Every structure is written in C-alpha cells, then in structure tokens.
C-alpha cells in the first residue's frame, strides 16, 4: 500500500498524474489555459544518428514564450541547441558557431497553414531561417544550412500534470520518428514535440517550477525506441522523493500510466553523469543503457538546465529486441540523491 511520507500545506500534493491524449492541430495552436496555467514553451528536441556512428542532439524553441526552454540561461535569446560528437569525439558538445548563426524564435508565433501548425522566425529577426511544421500525419523541421528532417508523429500523445497550491506544471508531448540530412549526412532519429503550461512567470528549472523548488527529483527522462521488428515503445519517467514521480509508457496502442515507480542511480566516478540507472515501473524492472559519448558537459557548464543531461536508451530488463532508432534524453540529479530518502538530499521531501 502506498504511504505518503510527508504532510504538505493545504493545496500541495506533490504527486503527479499521467496518461495519453489525442493530438489535434487546434490544440497545438490554442491560447487556452489548462488548470489555470497559460501556454508557455513549445519546443522540439531529440537525437539523430548518421551512418558513420556520430550522434546529434538537437533542440529548438519555436514560440514567444520559449524562455521556458532556453538552453543557455537567463538573458539568452530563444535559440537552437545543436550538439554533436563531431567536436571532440568523446561527448556531445555545443557547436557554438552554428548555434549562434541560427535565427532565434524571438517574436515567432505559430500559424495554421492547411492542416499543419507552422512556426518560422519573425520578420526582421537576424540569423539563418528555421521552419517547424506539425500535422497529425506529417512533420518537418528545417534549419537553413544545417539540417532538414521529415517524419511522422506517433500516436497517442502523452501528458503529465503536477498540481500545486499556487501553480503547477502541465506537460504535453508527442514522439516523432524522422529521417533527413544533417551537415550533408543522411540521418535517422527520434524527436519529442512538447508544450508546457506553467504560471505566466514560470520557467522550467528556474522560476515557479515545483519540482526544482523542492529539490525533489532524482530522474527525469523522455525516451522512445523503434525496434528492428517494427515494434515501438516510448514514454516519460520522473522519479523523486516521497510520492513524487510517475511512469507513462506506450507501444502506440496501449498505454501504461502509474505512480508506482522507484529508482537507483549509480554515478560515474568523478562526474555528475550516471553510469547505470535501475528503475522499477509498476513492478517491472527497467534499465538505462548510457551511450558512451552521450554525456552533455556544456549544458552543465552553462547551467541551463542545471542538471546533468545524458543520452542513452531505456529498455525492460531482459528485453532482447534490437533497436533501430531511439533516444533517451534526460537527467539524473546527484545533488538530490541516488535513491528515494537518500540522506545526501536536502529536499524537504526526502
């Protein structure tokens, strides 16, 4: 029987709901609020693999409130994040020259064109143009001079909600499987197309973020895998102290949504990154297979997000299916501990 370890002030649960949603172009472009939370950042991110074994980690904020997904801290324009293993052949590093050449999303507003939602840089904004097009059966992402990706969104969408006394977070996501060209090289990959709803002054990781305010989480990952046999699996995992956390997983047909989650993180010696992650999700054992070049030190250095980001793959323990295309982009937070109730944590939830 689940036991709540801590009693919180009226209006706080510090527990999370998760499930699936039916995506529509109308909802993607809507200005409506959910649970009293206005629309904030719209962003797309994920991993691309080329035929030479190099990987690229990409993220683009596309809308007027995309400060909630900025990658280099406060005061930096809404921009493109472009990391690759081409820089030092050891980890994923920022390609600063190409990032700085890209147009920001300052002033960009999504519009409907036919059956697609479309975002482009606003008039007068300097830099290389970008375009993101989202439809129920189509997806395109172009960064001039850098890459062009096309693909198909995968149903259903997934979402989660963390209510709070004065504000919370509602997070909406859908996976997209893509192919394309990056720097002249053919690639294939997995992306997430996400929208977040927060307090109007809220910013993920920085302002009015209940998870970060309470130093509550140990792990947060978004991940998806297409297997060589054609099957698919993807989901979101958050695990924190006390009852904070959830797991939501879909195979494209069925959806598992549970609060029954637990984690043990094993850190790499001398780094903030994970060597191994063992998860229990609804009684099923899962494991994180880290990519040997998947750590993202530049994101830690620049402090946004302030948590160690790392690429890899999630699978059920004992699953022998061979992956064809996959990503697992997320974080552990050693400052918050390696397991629930870890005495190293200063979280009021621990």
N, C-alpha and C positions, 0 to 999 in steps of 0.2 A: 504494500500500500504506500503510495507517495506521501511523504511527510514534508510539510513546509517548515524549514529550519528557522526562519526569521519572520517576525511580525512587523509589517511596514505601516507607515502612516495611511490614513484614510485615502482611498483613491489609487494607491500603489499596489500592484500585484507582483510585478517583476517576473511575470510568466508570459509566454508567447503563444499566439495562435498561428497555425499554418495550414495551407491547403492548396487547392488548384482553382484557377479562374479561366473563363472563356475570353480570350483576347478579342478586341474589336479596334478598328482604326478610330472610331469615335471616342472610345475611352482613352486611347493613347494621346489624342489631341485635346481632350476636355480640360477645362479650367476648374472643374468641380473639386470640392474638398471631400475627403473621406475621414470620418470620425473626428471632424473638426480640424483636420490637418490639410493645409493647402498643398497643391502640387509644387514640387521642388525640382530636383535634378532629373534630367533624362540623359542616360548615358549608355554606351555600348562598349564592351570590353571582352577580351578573351585571348586565346592562344592560336598561333598559326605555326605550321611546320613546313619546311621546304624539303626538297628531295635530297639535299646534302646533309640533313640532320640538324640544321640550325633551327632555333625556335625564336619566335617574335611574340612579345606580349604587348597588346595594344589597348588603348582606352581613349574614348573621345566623349567629352561633354558636349551636348548639342543645343542647349536651351538657355533661356535668360536667367534661370535660377541655378545654373550649373556650378556655382560656387560650392554646392554641396558635394561635388565630385572632383574638385580641383586636386591636382596631384602634387603640387609643389608648395603648398602652404598659403596662408593668407596674403592677399595683395597681388597674387599672380593671376593673369587673365585666364579665362576659360579656354583650355588648350587641349592639344593632342599629346597623349603619352605614347611614346614609341620606344620600347626596349627590345634588345636582341642579344643573342650570344655571339654576334659578329664582332663586338667591340673588344672583348678580352678572351673569348673562347672559354671562359670559366664560369661566369654568372650572367644573368640578364642585366644589362646596363642601359642607362638612358643614352639615346642618340640625340644629344642636345642640339646639334646643328640642324637636323631635320625637324625636330620638335619646334624649335624656335622659328623655323621658316613657315610653319603651317599657320593658317588663319585661326584666330580664336573664335569662340562661339559667342562673344560679346554682342548682345543685341539680337541674336538669332531667335526666330520664332517658328515653330512647326506649322505647316500649312497642309491642306489636303489637295492632292492632285490626282484626280481619278479615284482609284481605290487604294491609294497609298498616302501615308503621312510622310512629309518631306522636310528636312532641315538643311539649310545652307548658311554660309556666313552672311552676315548682314551687309548691306550696301556701305561701302566706304571702309570696311574693316580690312586692314592690310594682311598680306600673307597668302600662301598657296591655298586655293579654294578647297573646300570639302563639301560632300553631299552624303546624307544618310537618308535612305528611302525604306520605309517599313510598310509592308502589306501583309494580309493574312497568309498569303501563299508566296510572298516574294520579299527579298531583302537585298539591298545594295549599299555598299559603303565605299566611297571614293575619297582618297586623299591625293590631290594632284602631285605628280612627281614621286609618289611614294608607294601607294598600293591601290588596288581595286579588287573588291570582294563581292561576290554574289552568292545567294543561298536561299534557304527555305526555313522559316520559323517552325519550330517543333511544338506541337500541342500536347497537352494543355499548358497554359502558363501556370506558374507557381507564385504564391504570395505569402507574406507573413506580417504579423501585426504585434507590436508591443505597446499596450496601453499604459498610460501614466496619469498621475494626479493632475498635472497641468498641461502636459504634452506627451506625445509618444512618437512612434515611427511606424509607418505603413509602407511596406516594400513590395513592389510588383516586378515580376521577372518573366522572361521567356527565352528559351535557348534557340540559337540559330546555327545551323551547320552550313559552312561556307567553303568555297574554293575561290582561287583567284591568283593574282600576281603581286608579289612584294619585291621591290627593287629588281624587277625583271625576272624573278624566280617564281615558278609555279608553287603554290602553297595550298594546303587544306587546313581547316581548323574548326574550332567551336567557339562561339561567342555567347554572351548574355546581353539581352536588350532590356534594360532595367529603368524603372521610375520609382522615385522615393517621395513620400509625403511626410513633411515634418512641420514643426512650428515655423512661422514665417521668418523667424530669426535663427532657425536651426541649420546646422551644418553637420553632416556626418563626421564623426570623430572629434569635432571641436565644440560645437555650441548646441545646447539643448538636445543632446544625444544621451538617452537614459542608460544605455549600455556602457558607454565610456565614462559617464559621470560617476557610476558606481563601481568602476574598475571591475566589472562583473564577468567579462567573458574570457574564456580560455582559448576558444577556437571559433573562427567564422570562415566558412568556405562555400563557394559556389562552384559547381562542377558538373560535367556531362561527358559521357563516353558513347561513341558509336562503335560497335564491335564488328569484326570481320564477317560474322554470320548474319549481319543486318540488324541485330537487336540493338536497342538503345536503353540507356539509363542515365538519369541526371537528377540533381537535387540541390538542396541547401542544408547545411548543418551549422547550427550555432550551439555551443555548449558553454555554460558559465556556472558560477557558484549558485548554491541553493537550488531553486527550481528554474533558473534562467536557462532557456535553450529549447531547441526543437530539432527534429529531422523531418524533411519532406522530400520524398523521392518518387519519381515517375518513370515508367517504361514507355511512355507515350500513350498508354491506355489506362492502366490502373495507377492510383496514387496512394502512397503511404504517408500519413501525417501523424506525428506523435510527439509528445513531450517526454517520452521515456528515452532519455539519452544520457550518456556518460562518456568520459574521455580520459585518456592518459597520454600526455605528451612527453616524448623523450628528446631532449635538445642535443644538437650538435655541440661538441666540445668547443668552447671559445667563441661561439657565435650565438646570436639570438634566434637562429633558424632551427627548425625541427629536423631531427634525424628519422624519427618514427612517430606515428600517431596511431593509437588504438582507440577505436570508437565502439560503443555499444548503442545500437539504434533499435529500439523496440525488441530487444532480446537477440538481435542479430549482430555478429561481430564484423566490423569493417576495419580496413587498414588504409593508410595513406602511403603511397609509393612516391617518394620525392624524386623529382628529376635531378640528376647530378649537377646540372647547370641552372637549376630553377630558382635559386635564391635571388632576391632583388635588393641589393645593398643600397642603391641610390635612393630608393623610396624611403628607407630607414634614415639615411643621411639627411634628406630634405624634410623629414618629419611630417609628411602628409601622404598617406596616413602614417601615424606614429608607430604603427605596429609592423613587425617583420613579415613582409609579403613573400609568398613562396609558391612555386608552380609544381604540379605533380599529377597524381591520379588516385582516385578513390575506387576501391572495389570491396566486395564482400570477401571475407576470409574464405579461401578455398575455391573462389570463382576462377575457372580456367579458361574462360572466353578470351580470345585475343583481341586487343583493341585496334581499331583502325584510325580513329580520330578522337581526341579527347582534350580536356583541360580541367584543371582544378586550381583555381586562383583564389587564394585566401591567406589567412594569417593564424598564427598562434601568438600568445602574448605571455612570455615568460615572467614578466613583472607581476602578472596576475596569478601565477602559479602553474603547476603542471597537471593538477587534478582538482576536483571539487573539494573544498575545505582545506586546500594546501596552506599550511601555516605561513608560507612565504608571502601570501597575499595580504594586502592591506584593505581589500574590499570589505565593505560592511556586510556583504552577502556571504563571505567565506565562513 
